[in-house]
Structures are given as C-alpha cells and as structure tokens.
C-alpha cells in the first residue's frame, strides 16, 4: 500500500489517477479548491469501498500560504509519501493577481509545484521508490519565458501564461534533480497530449469555442493516464526524465538548460522571501 498525493485531484487526469490507485488499494490525498468536487471525489471513493483511504484537502494552491498549510496537513496524515502527482492548473483569459501579488497562472501552475516538490522532500525520501510526477508539457523552447516579466503584466494572454508555466516546470525539474538527484526521488515531467477533460478555466467566447473542439477531439482520460500509471509504478532510474504521451524525450536538450534552471530557482527564492 502506497501513500499518494495529487494536486488537482478532484477532476480530469488527477481524479482518474486518484480513483485508479484507490481501487488498487493505496491511500490517496487529493487537493483542490472546489468543495463540491472534493465531496464528489469522496463519494466516488465510498462507492468503491475506499472511503477510509481517501482524503480531500480544500485549498487555493495559487496562494503560497495555502501551499504551506497543505504541506503540513499532508505530513500530519502521511509520515511517508510514495508519489506526488502535480496536475493543478487553471486557464484565465483575463489576467488576475492573487492576494499575495502574483499572476494567478504563475502562482498556481508553477509556484505551487515548486513549493509542494521541495516541501515534501523529507516525506518522499522515506519511501522505497519515490516519484514526483509533474504533469505539465515538457519540451518547449526557453524563448517562451518572459524573464523580465514573469507575471506577464505587459501583453498578458492565457495561452502565453500556460506555455510559459510549462517551461518553468521543465526548469523546476532540472533544478530539483540537481539539488536532490543523489537521493531516492525521481522527478518526471510528463505531457499527456490533448485530453478530453473539463479544461478548468475562465474563457472568453472565442477561446471557449476552441475548448469545445478540444474536448471533442481529445483523448479519453482513461487513455491519457495509462502511461502515467506505468511510470509511477516503476519510476525511471534517472533523477530527471521527460515524456510526451509516454514517449521519452531527452532532458539533455538545450531547452533544459541548467543555468536557466538555476536562474529560475534563484528568482523564485527571492520572490518567496518577499512574503516572509
């Protein structure tokens, strides 16, 4: 029996993974901001007689303060974490700043994953074969990063925000592996391909029409999670690896630049210091 934590686990790929591992007999914590979706997850767990192994933590992961509380709550429930699966993200057509002053996509899609990854290292290292599965979208060029405007105050676009967030997660994986690669944790970057989920977001009319088409032609969730389950069950031996729809891509490519990852790590630490 394993202990698995899934951010964004009340919907789509995250929820499908949660239910898959509940059926297998594991303990699952899902994190999400929507109370009703959390309730629905627990009800689904009860229907498969897994309610005693299912936990829901309601939290707004776009807030650094909420991430810190979540980390402590996870530690109070699980002394050991075998797998951390990072799925939470939310599209916004219109730019939004959190109460802490960060652009919402940057905060939810990147900062939260940074905090959860580093914050649960001690719990993960206690596991026999621990893995962090970061479901993002590895492989984009470094040019998508707006180094002088990570919050996209100038020329915000929802698609641009998500594309940049995916690349920031690539660099998160590089810096994490550089810092913790000598330990047990294996960090995996995974692009599931276009999948027919709810596509959590707030869309203008043209974007909403595009989303309808993506839902129609996207892969079923059950198909998208198959390679994710394979990797979680048997993590690669390398400290960092990346996959697109189950096919491995090289992390030695220049888009996974170590200097860029260090730059991002340093910038992130500076941003977080401003909240203390």
Buried (B, 14 or more C-beta within 10 A) or exposed (E): EBBBBBBBBBBBBBBBBBBBBBEBEBBBBBBBBEEEBBEBBBEBBEEEEBBEBBBBBBBBBBBBEBBEEBBEBBBEEBEBBBBBBBBBBBBBBEBBBBEBEBBBBBBBBBBBBBBBBBBBBEBBBBBEBBBBBBBBBBBBEBEBBBEEEBBBEEEBEBEBBBBBBBBBBBBBBBBBBBBBBEEBBBBBBBBBBBBBBEBBBBBEEEBEEEBEEEBEEBBEBEBBBEBBBEBBEEBBEBBBBBBBBBEEBEBEEEBBBEEBBBBBBEEBEEBBEEEE
